Amino acid sequence: MLRPHSPDPHPPRRTATLHPTPVRRDHPRLPIPPQLLTPLGHDAVGTPREHGESIRDSLPRVGCVFADDRHWWWIVPSGSHIGITWPPSTAYAIGSGMRDPSWTATRPKPGTTHPRLIHAPVDGSPYTPPIPLYFLTCRLTGSSPRWSLGATG
């Protein structure tokens, strides 16, 4: 006899992980301009706002960039987190989905704003190359680059 499913009254606690968790489809996503195609899907890497201009000026190519009052969000191809560990001061959003305007699991802090598009490339590709972005964020944050073939991080 099958018993009806009842939810566990004590679900397991979520633990911190180095692996980003996919964002639910009902969360808003950063809107890529419609004329820019994303055949590789897209994720977003959030860097501290104070590093934004330095990163932009150092990259050989810049794709779509969004900004709010705390982060600059760089659009990268999906899976740019696979095999590398982004520095602790960065955030990685799979599918560039947002949980809320502050990109945290809590209520937005007063004064936070929804990320807005501050740069769109003219050549038709919305992507910032993830490897140069990764090494720049490591350098600016004083982190050592770490990667592992075949691992997610």
Secondary structure by P-SEA (a helix, b strand, c coil): cccccccccccccccccccccccccccccccccccccccccbbbbbccccaaaaaaaacccccbbbbcccbbbbbbcccccccccccccbbbbccccccccccccccccccccccccccccccccccccaaaaaaaaaaaacccccccccccc
